[in-house]
Amino acid sequence: MQKHSKYKAFKPFFLLFSIALLMSGSLLASEDSHEHNAEAVEEHVVNDASLSDETPKVDDSHGDHEEFNAGEMIMHHVTDAHDIHLMDIGGHPVSIPLPIILFSTDDGLSVFMSSAFEHGHAEHNGYILQHGHIYKRDVNQSEDRASQGFLAENLGGVFSGEPGAFVDLSITKTTFGILLTVLIMFLVFVSIGKSYKRSPNEAPKGLQSFMEPIILFVRDEIAKPSVGPRYEKFLPYLLTIFFFIWTANMLGLIPFIGGFNVTGNIAVTLVLALFTFVITNVSGNKYYWKHVLAPDIPLWLYPLMIPIEIMGVFIKPIVLCARLFANITAGHIIILAFMSLIFIFANQYGTGAGFGVSIVSLAFAIFMNIMEILVAFLQAYVFTLLSALYFGAAVEEHHH
């Protein structure tokens, strides 16, 4: 790789990108994970008394012989969570707890580990975890323990001082996945950078020899043809977005580490698409905006074309967001659906049927997992390519 000094901007851009993505992604994921109304909690809270720190209650309404629910199992694995689930031993979940960070107008800052919730069976500091969502006891309701309910977070209420309002800034599984992805990228590229400094004129070796062709691929096959002569301005972002998506996707394919689904979270893909949207429109030259607001077409077509062009400016990031989210999530759902068939047949027709189906299900699941390796790279490539095409359209000079 020549002229390595050109890529010095990659390091500070990568750090800024990581910080912005982490903050925006975690906040959006937090907001997205609390869309359910507090009524959903009331259905699972024991009716005779509210939960408290002194007398934690366990919801045993489902019993020990609950039938297998494929939909619930699949959604549990593809949605965000406050711990990293590893396995079940004897019907008990084994997981890695994550930090819970809550700020309430009444109680101030509360920081503790998610294990304090005992997988949703206990209340801690007035908060409870139900189906992946954190709620706070409603202090405005009656003091009668049986009638106390729980409220979802209210971001606006925190700033206005509304009693009981709180904001959730917890490190969820998706946020931890972002941190882990960023850490992996940082270690890899710092290592490669040091190798180039030590041996600038020698052939690449080890990790350097693996990464250099991929970096050159992004530069020569994506950035140069799509953006044009001004590609170097956008190359740090394109390299960052490519390796972030690829690394996060590959991380989600490693078994037995919790099933990370970073780019399968709509909040994360939305933030990634917003980066492309902002860079595209900030970099757009006068010819780009003239094409949007005053295209070279007959005047009588303006009422039709100008709204379409303006809509196109916003549709592009929406397509980026939806495509990445849908493809990654769909792959995980298909694999989990194949595995669910084993338990469905075992419940309906006995253990023998479950064992027979397991051979076919495992074969298809392994095949889909192999395909997901290709999809992990392909989705990183498509997102980066489309971003580069948008940049190219924004900075393209007018030709007579």
Summary of the structure (lengths in Angstrom):
residues: 400
radius of gyration: 25.0
end to end distance: 36.3
largest distance: 78.6
contacts: 1221
relative contact order: 0.12
helix: 61%
strand: 10%
